[in-house]
Amino acid sequence: MSESAAPTAAIPQSDPHTIAARRDALVAGLAHATGDTLHDAALAVLAECGVDAKRSALQELLAAVAAGHHAPNAASGVRAGPDTPGRPARPALVPPKALKQRRLGSAEGRAALLHAVAHIEFNAINLALDAVQRFTGLPPEYYADWLSVADDEARHFELLTGRLQELGFAYGDFPAHDGLWQMARVSADAPLVRMALVPRLLEARGLDVTPPMMARLIHVGDQRSADCLAVILAEEVRHVAIGSRWYAYLCDAAGLEPQAHFARLLSERAPGAVRSPLNEQARLLAGFSESELQELTRTGTERESGTPNTRGH
């Protein structure tokens, strides 16, 4: 496929005030809702396979929550969830090592990169919904935060698929991998584990790799794609910060020291997953401490050098 004519529509910019207002509306709706239907409602959206159907169902859920129609279950617990979330038949899922590395000098190469990020965003919608449907007995603000994140991720997905269309491609035109949802399985037993391993590990990795991706796109003259990633990066800092806040909250409730427990979880559940270099500025904004960043940098350096890290044991 060939790249289409230069687009004229402006890229929608991140609006923190609008995002905060939407989240506050969700908190208000949850505060006066009755019943305990929120988890089943989120599960229904999670199970939707079609891209358009999932986005529409999510918007309906957000409106219903803001209107006070769904309350969370007050009893603390962990619900069963799907082994595989709802997703379209395409893209084909392959092992990560089977994915082709493409140069960014062509529209196809840039589209492949954006497709990979779009696939991450689609999975992030499902991960945020699973954080709502799976874990019960948490404060209303927790559910409002993750519903708000799902809303953001859906906008990110739409932004990227729109840019793919401008390049002459569509979501599903390239293969993808299932690594993100595999981490959902690893962290399905407790909200504390989920907060550590999804926002503070996987999503935080996005903070590290996005600026270099943007620089590569700008280098080949694709400022528009880089601008799309800039919008996403700004909002992903907030998502990781949400994960950091709820991770700290859950550690406090369990009497755990957050930094030591994070290192333990990384060692036990995601060995070798930390990579360097880190985007320290973004991670500090997202709730990481200086001492955590020093420890993570050591862990990433030791991984790359082949030196075993025993600090998390």
C-alpha positions as semicolon CSV with decimal commas, in nm:
position;residue;x (nm);y (nm);z (nm)
1;M;0,000;0,000;0,000
2;S;0,115;0,353;-0,062
3;E;0,101;0,649;0,170
4;S;-0,202;0,868;0,108
5;A;-0,203;1,245;0,062
6;A;-0,080;1,458;0,349
7;P;-0,349;1,472;0,621
8;T;-0,496;1,804;0,725
9;A;-0,683;1,718;1,046
10;A;-0,507;1,833;1,362
11;I;-0,395;1,569;1,608
12;P;-0,614;1,595;1,921
13;Q;-0,402;1,707;2,213
14;S;-0,408;1,572;2,566
15;D;-0,641;1,775;2,790
16;P;-0,572;1,701;3,159
17;H;-0,870;1,909;3,275
18;T;-1,116;1,711;3,062
19;I;-0,962;1,381;3,172
20;A;-0,984;1,485;3,538
21;A;-1,347;1,595;3,497
22;R;-1,441;1,261;3,341
23;R;-1,272;1,074;3,621
24;D;-1,444;1,290;3,884
25;A;-1,781;1,216;3,722
26;L;-1,708;0,844;3,755
27;V;-1,619;0,884;4,123
28;A;-1,942;1,076;4,184
29;G;-2,147;0,812;4,006
30;L;-1,989;0,529;4,201
31;A;-2,041;0,714;4,530
32;H;-2,420;0,699;4,509
33;A;-2,467;0,381;4,303
34;T;-2,639;0,075;4,447
35;G;-2,607;-0,296;4,375
36;D;-2,283;-0,464;4,275
37;T;-2,313;-0,484;3,896
38;L;-1,995;-0,295;3,805
39;H;-1,775;-0,604;3,775
40;D;-2,010;-0,795;3,547
41;A;-2,062;-0,483;3,336
42;A;-1,686;-0,440;3,292
43;L;-1,651;-0,810;3,212
44;A;-1,909;-0,776;2,935
45;V;-1,704;-0,500;2,771
46;L;-1,386;-0,703;2,818
47;A;-1,551;-0,994;2,635
48;E;-1,646;-0,788;2,328
49;C;-1,438;-0,907;2,032
50;G;-1,498;-0,640;1,771
51;V;-1,292;-0,323;1,788
52;D;-1,588;-0,093;1,725
53;A;-1,818;-0,298;1,951
54;K;-1,569;-0,280;2,238
55;R;-1,525;0,095;2,205
56;S;-1,902;0,153;2,190
57;A;-1,965;-0,076;2,486
58;L;-1,694;0,102;2,685
59;Q;-1,853;0,442;2,624
60;E;-2,191;0,303;2,732
61;L;-2,033;0,164;3,049
62;L;-1,864;0,495;3,132
63;A;-2,192;0,683;3,088
64;A;-2,379;0,430;3,302
65;V;-2,121;0,449;3,581
66;A;-2,124;0,830;3,579
67;A;-2,505;0,814;3,603
68;G;-2,483;0,596;3,915
69;H;-2,608;0,272;3,758
70;H;-2,321;0,040;3,862
71;A;-2,163;-0,006;4,206
72;P;-1,866;-0,227;4,294
73;N;-1,892;-0,525;4,525
74;A;-1,789;-0,408;4,873
75;A;-1,651;-0,748;4,978
76;S;-1,278;-0,787;4,919
77;G;-1,196;-1,065;4,677
78;V;-1,071;-1,183;4,339
79;R;-1,314;-1,290;4,069
80;A;-1,244;-1,532;3,789
81;G;-1,180;-1,375;3,453
82;P;-1,134;-1,488;3,095
83;D;-0,813;-1,667;3,006
84;T;-0,829;-1,472;2,680
85;P;-1,005;-1,135;2,643
86;G;-1,234;-1,044;2,359
87;R;-1,033;-0,943;2,053
88;P;-1,078;-0,947;1,675
89;A;-0,965;-1,236;1,455
90;R;-0,686;-1,014;1,321
91;P;-0,406;-0,940;1,389
92;A;-0,258;-1,288;1,389
93;L;-0,073;-1,354;1,715
94;V;0,280;-1,491;1,687
95;P;0,574;-1,532;1,928
96;P;0,761;-1,202;1,981
97;K;1,072;-1,337;1,810
98;A;0,869;-1,409;1,495
99;L;0,789;-1,041;1,442
100;K;0,983;-0,882;1,156
101;Q;1,203;-0,581;1,220
102;R;1,126;-0,320;0,954
103;R;1,311;-0,002;0,866
104;L;1,125;0,324;0,919
105;G;1,225;0,472;0,583
106;S;0,909;0,339;0,418
107;A;0,541;0,396;0,496
108;E;0,513;0,023;0,558
109;G;0,793;0,030;0,814
110;R;0,641;0,323;1,000
111;A;0,299;0,160;0,985
112;A;0,440;-0,159;1,134
113;L;0,579;0,039;1,428
114;L;0,251;0,224;1,484
115;H;0,059;-0,102;1,450
116;A;0,268;-0,252;1,729
117;V;0,188;0,044;1,953
118;A;-0,181;0,029;1,857
119;H;-0,185;-0,337;1,959
120;I;-0,038;-0,241;2,295
121;E;-0,312;0,020;2,339
122;F;-0,585;-0,230;2,250
123;N;-0,446;-0,471;2,507
124;A;-0,425;-0,186;2,757
125;I;-0,801;-0,131;2,721
126;N;-0,852;-0,495;2,817
127;L;-0,603;-0,478;3,103
128;A;-0,774;-0,173;3,253
129;L;-1,115;-0,340;3,225
130;D;-0,978;-0,655;3,385
131;A;-0,845;-0,450;3,677
132;V;-1,206;-0,334;3,729
133;Q;-1,389;-0,662;3,678
134;R;-1,149;-0,893;3,862
135;F;-1,078;-0,724;4,196
136;T;-1,357;-0,642;4,443
137;G;-1,376;-0,451;4,771
138;L;-1,156;-0,158;4,668
139;P;-1,239;0,214;4,703
140;P;-1,461;0,377;4,438
141;E;-1,163;0,590;4,331
142;Y;-0,977;0,274;4,227
143;Y;-1,252;0,176;3,984
144;A;-1,290;0,532;3,858
145;D;-0,917;0,547;3,790
146;W;-0,907;0,227;3,585
147;L;-1,224;0,305;3,394
148;S;-1,067;0,642;3,313
149;V;-0,752;0,464;3,197
150;A;-0,959;0,236;2,972
151;D;-1,115;0,548;2,820
152;D;-0,770;0,698;2,757
153;E;-0,640;0,378;2,601
154;A;-0,939;0,363;2,367
155;R;-0,862;0,718;2,250
156;H;-0,498;0,625;2,201
157;F;-0,601;0,325;1,993
158;E;-0,829;0,542;1,781
159;L;-0,553;0,800;1,733
160;L;-0,308;0,536;1,613
161;T;-0,552;0,353;1,387
162;G;-0,640;0,688;1,233
163;R;-0,273;0,750;1,160
164;L;-0,241;0,397;1,020
165;Q;-0,527;0,474;0,784
166;E;-0,348;0,789;0,668
167;L;-0,048;0,570;0,585
168;G;-0,269;0,327;0,391
169;F;-0,296;0,049;0,651
170;A;-0,536;-0,082;0,913
171;Y;-0,522;-0,258;1,248
172;G;-0,477;-0,626;1,174
173;D;-0,255;-0,579;0,868
174;F;0,055;-0,688;1,063
175;P;0,105;-0,976;1,308
176;A;0,136;-0,904;1,680
177;H;0,223;-1,087;2,002
178;D;0,032;-1,168;2,322
179;G;0,294;-1,072;2,581
180;L;0,085;-0,807;2,755
181;W;-0,207;-1,035;2,828
182;Q;0,032;-1,306;2,947
183;M;0,130;-1,065;3,225
184;A;-0,239;-1,031;3,313
185;R;-0,241;-1,406;3,378
186;V;0,073;-1,382;3,591
187;S;-0,080;-1,105;3,802
188;A;-0,439;-1,232;3,827
189;D;-0,426;-1,342;4,192
190;A;-0,413;-1,005;4,372
191;P;-0,461;-0,635;4,293
192;L;-0,127;-0,553;4,457
193;V;0,052;-0,786;4,215
194;R;-0,142;-0,643;3,920
195;M;-0,050;-0,285;4,012
196;A;0,316;-0,381;4,037
197;L;0,348;-0,582;3,718
198;V;0,121;-0,405;3,470
199;P;0,139;-0,026;3,524
200;R;0,470;-0,020;3,714
201;L;0,650;-0,271;3,490
202;L;0,488;-0,299;3,146
203;E;0,340;0,049;3,110
204;A;0,646;0,208;3,270
205;R;0,856;0,042;3,000
206;G;0,654;0,243;2,750
207;L;0,778;0,561;2,917
208;D;1,134;0,446;2,848
209;V;1,099;0,343;2,484
210;T;0,859;0,604;2,345
211;P;1,100;0,903;2,328
212;P;1,355;0,705;2,122
213;M;1,074;0,589;1,891
214;M;0,965;0,949;1,846
215;A;1,322;1,053;1,765
216;R;1,350;0,780;1,501
217;L;1,024;0,888;1,338
218;I;1,132;1,252;1,334
219;H;1,466;1,147;1,183
220;V;1,286;0,993;0,883
221;G;1,058;1,295;0,847
222;D;0,741;1,159;1,008
223;Q;0,663;1,435;1,256
224;R;0,291;1,351;1,251
225;S;0,342;0,998;1,382
226;A;0,584;1,130;1,644
227;D;0,320;1,382;1,753
228;C;0,071;1,098;1,801
229;L;0,317;0,922;2,028
230;A;0,380;1,245;2,221
231;V;0,011;1,270;2,309
232;I;0,011;0,910;2,427
233;L;0,333;0,949;2,629
234;A;0,193;1,243;2,825
235;E;-0,111;1,042;2,929
236;E;0,079;0,721;3,000
237;V;0,271;0,903;3,273
238;R;-0,065;0,948;3,447
239;H;-0,149;0,579;3,404
240;V;0,176;0,466;3,563
241;A;0,122;0,720;3,841
242;I;-0,221;0,568;3,906
243;G;-0,060;0,226;3,931
244;S;0,206;0,362;4,166
245;R;-0,056;0,522;4,389
246;W;-0,268;0,208;4,421
247;Y;0,040;-0,011;4,461
248;A;0,150;0,207;4,756
249;Y;-0,205;0,200;4,899
250;L;-0,221;-0,180;4,882
251;C;0,129;-0,223;5,026
252;D;0,034;0,001;5,317
253;A;-0,284;-0,201;5,377
254;A;-0,080;-0,523;5,378
255;G;0,204;-0,386;5,593
256;L;0,461;-0,426;5,315
257;E;0,755;-0,199;5,233
258;P;0,681;-0,097;4,870
259;Q;1,030;-0,086;4,722
260;A;1,148;-0,415;4,869
261;H;0,825;-0,590;4,776
262;F;0,840;-0,455;4,420
263;A;1,191;-0,596;4,382
264;R;1,067;-0,929;4,520
265;L;0,774;-0,944;4,277
266;L;0,999;-0,862;3,982
267;S;1,241;-1,136;4,083
268;E;0,972;-1,398;4,142
269;R;0,718;-1,321;3,871
270;A;0,901;-1,132;3,597
271;P;1,271;-1,221;3,613
272;G;1,474;-1,045;3,347
273;A;1,192;-0,807;3,254
274;V;1,360;-0,484;3,365
275;R;1,564;-0,316;3,094
276;S;1,772;-0,003;3,082
277;P;1,806;0,282;3,009
278;L;1,515;0,428;3,205
279;N;1,328;0,750;3,136
280;E;1,402;0,879;3,484
281;Q;1,220;1,210;3,447
282;A;0,895;1,044;3,335
283;R;0,923;0,771;3,597
284;L;0,972;1,024;3,876
285;L;0,655;1,200;3,761
286;A;0,485;0,860;3,758
287;G;0,556;0,784;4,123
288;F;0,892;0,609;4,125
289;S;1,145;0,721;4,386
290;E;1,510;0,802;4,320
291;S;1,618;0,493;4,514
292;E;1,382;0,273;4,312
293;L;1,526;0,407;3,989
294;Q;1,879;0,335;4,111
295;E;1,779;-0,022;4,195
296;L;1,598;-0,072;3,864
297;T;1,895;0,068;3,671
298;R;2,122;-0,181;3,849
299;T;1,880;-0,463;3,772
300;G;1,858;-0,368;3,405
301;T;2,235;-0,333;3,374
302;E;2,291;-0,671;3,542
303;R;2,039;-0,831;3,307
304;E;2,221;-0,700;3,002
305;S;2,562;-0,801;3,136
306;G;2,442;-1,146;3,244
307;T;2,520;-1,082;3,611
308;P;2,257;-1,237;3,840
309;N;2,064;-0,998;4,065
310;T;1,991;-1,145;4,408
311;R;1,864;-0,830;4,578
312;G;1,498;-0,919;4,526
313;H;1,523;-1,247;4,721
